[in-house]
Amino acid sequence: MQQTGEKSIIGSHSLDYLFDLISRGERKVGIGGLQQSAKSFLISLLFRKITKSLIVICPTEKDARVFYGDLSFFLGEDQVFLYPPSDVHSTDIFAFQKDAALLRMEILCRLLRKKPAIIVVPLKALMEKVLPVKALMDYLETVSLGDQRERD
């Protein structure tokens, strides 16, 4: 069921109409009838057209992984990222999820630097608290090949 004021392109075969609505700043656009990887394909076309970061929210981590795989097929893995949730149900309470934490920071930094990307996020990860933007920016430091740093 559509909400009042929501524009629909259901039954329309024109992607140009969709891109036009989005480029004009339409806040709600209803799209229906897409199944499986057709959703990923449409989002990949949209991403190529508008060249801005997109966030795709999936209900479960499994759905997010499938969506991520489909988008990676259409766009390549350098433009699509899976934002993983923290694993708070680890068997070792002192275990630190280094890979997941590193990936989360990489994605947040990419968003801060306004590098276009598609971020696929399971709902569980979206509901978790993250480091405030100012705190993250205060700790960021660019390191290039050949730079020398003290080991403090």
C-alpha positions as CSV (number, residue, x, y, z in Angstrom):
1,M,0.0,0.0,0.0
2,Q,1.4,3.4,-0.9
3,Q,1.6,6.3,1.4
4,T,0.0,9.6,0.5
5,G,2.2,11.7,-1.7
6,E,4.4,8.8,-2.8
7,K,4.9,8.6,-6.5
8,S,4.9,5.2,-8.2
9,I,6.4,3.9,-11.4
10,I,4.9,0.5,-11.0
11,G,4.2,-0.9,-14.5
12,S,6.5,1.8,-16.0
13,H,9.2,0.5,-18.2
14,S,11.1,3.8,-18.3
15,L,14.2,4.0,-16.2
16,D,14.6,7.6,-17.3
17,Y,11.4,8.4,-15.4
18,L,12.9,6.9,-12.3
19,F,16.2,8.8,-12.7
20,D,14.3,12.0,-13.4
21,L,12.2,11.7,-10.2
22,I,15.4,11.1,-8.2
23,S,17.4,13.8,-9.8
24,R,14.5,16.3,-9.1
25,G,14.8,15.4,-5.4
26,E,11.7,13.3,-5.0
27,R,11.9,11.9,-1.5
28,K,9.7,8.8,-2.0
29,V,9.5,6.7,-5.1
30,G,7.5,3.4,-5.1
31,I,8.9,0.5,-7.2
32,G,7.2,-2.9,-7.2
33,G,7.4,-6.2,-8.9
34,L,11.2,-6.7,-8.8
35,Q,12.4,-10.1,-7.6
36,Q,15.8,-11.5,-6.5
37,S,18.7,-9.9,-8.4
38,A,16.5,-7.5,-10.4
39,K,16.5,-5.3,-7.3
40,S,20.3,-5.3,-7.2
41,F,20.5,-4.7,-10.9
42,L,18.2,-1.6,-10.6
43,I,20.3,-0.2,-7.7
44,S,23.5,-0.8,-9.7
45,L,22.0,1.2,-12.6
46,L,20.9,3.9,-10.2
47,F,24.3,4.1,-8.6
48,R,26.0,4.5,-12.0
49,K,23.6,7.2,-13.0
50,I,23.7,9.4,-9.9
51,T,27.2,8.6,-8.6
52,K,26.4,9.2,-5.0
53,S,26.6,6.8,-2.1
54,L,23.6,4.6,-1.5
55,I,22.8,2.6,1.6
56,V,20.8,-0.6,1.2
57,I,19.1,-1.8,4.3
58,C,18.3,-5.5,4.5
59,P,16.2,-7.3,7.1
60,T,18.7,-10.0,8.0
61,E,22.4,-10.6,7.7
62,K,21.8,-13.4,5.3
63,D,19.7,-11.2,3.0
64,A,22.4,-8.5,3.2
65,R,25.1,-11.0,2.1
66,V,23.0,-12.2,-0.9
67,F,22.3,-8.6,-1.9
68,Y,26.0,-7.7,-1.5
69,G,26.9,-10.6,-3.7
70,D,24.5,-9.6,-6.4
71,L,25.6,-5.9,-6.4
72,S,29.3,-7.0,-6.4
73,F,28.5,-9.0,-9.6
74,F,27.0,-6.0,-11.3
75,L,29.5,-3.3,-10.1
76,G,32.6,-5.0,-8.8
77,E,33.8,-5.4,-5.2
78,D,35.6,-2.0,-5.1
79,Q,32.3,0.0,-5.1
80,V,30.1,-2.3,-2.9
81,F,30.6,-2.9,0.8
82,L,28.9,-5.1,3.4
83,Y,28.7,-3.3,6.7
84,P,28.9,-6.2,9.2
85,P,27.2,-6.1,12.6
86,S,29.3,-6.6,15.7
87,D,29.4,-10.1,17.0
88,V,28.3,-9.8,20.6
89,H,27.5,-13.5,20.8
90,S,31.1,-14.7,20.6
91,T,32.1,-17.7,22.6
92,D,35.1,-15.8,23.9
93,I,34.0,-12.6,25.6
94,F,37.5,-11.1,25.2
95,A,37.6,-11.9,21.5
96,F,37.9,-8.8,19.3
97,Q,36.5,-9.0,15.8
98,K,39.4,-7.2,14.1
99,D,38.3,-7.9,10.6
100,A,34.8,-6.7,11.1
101,A,35.9,-3.7,13.1
102,L,38.4,-2.8,10.4
103,L,35.8,-3.1,7.6
104,R,33.3,-1.0,9.6
105,M,35.9,1.8,10.0
106,E,36.9,1.6,6.4
107,I,33.3,2.0,5.3
108,L,32.7,4.9,7.7
109,C,35.9,6.7,6.5
110,R,34.8,6.2,2.9
111,L,31.5,7.9,3.7
112,L,33.3,10.7,5.5
113,R,35.5,11.3,2.4
114,K,32.4,11.3,0.2
115,K,33.7,8.5,-2.1
116,P,30.7,7.1,-3.8
117,A,29.9,3.5,-2.8
118,I,26.9,1.2,-2.1
119,I,26.8,0.1,1.5
120,V,24.7,-2.9,2.2
121,V,23.6,-3.0,5.9
122,P,21.7,-5.6,7.8
123,L,19.1,-4.1,10.1
124,K,21.0,-5.5,13.2
125,A,24.2,-3.5,12.2
126,L,22.1,-0.3,11.5
127,M,20.8,-0.4,15.0
128,E,24.2,-0.4,16.7
129,K,25.9,2.7,18.0
130,V,28.9,3.9,16.1
131,L,31.7,6.4,16.9
132,P,30.5,10.0,16.6
133,V,31.7,11.7,13.4
134,K,33.8,14.3,15.2
135,A,35.6,11.6,17.2
136,L,36.3,9.6,14.1
137,M,37.6,12.6,12.3
138,D,39.9,13.5,15.2
139,Y,41.5,10.1,15.1
140,L,41.9,9.8,11.3
141,E,45.4,10.2,9.9
142,T,46.4,9.6,6.3
143,V,49.4,7.4,5.9
144,S,51.1,7.0,2.5
145,L,53.7,4.6,1.2
146,G,57.1,5.9,2.2
147,D,55.9,8.0,5.2
148,Q,57.8,7.6,8.4
149,R,56.1,7.5,11.7
150,E,57.3,7.2,15.3
151,R,56.2,4.0,17.0
152,D,54.4,5.6,20.0
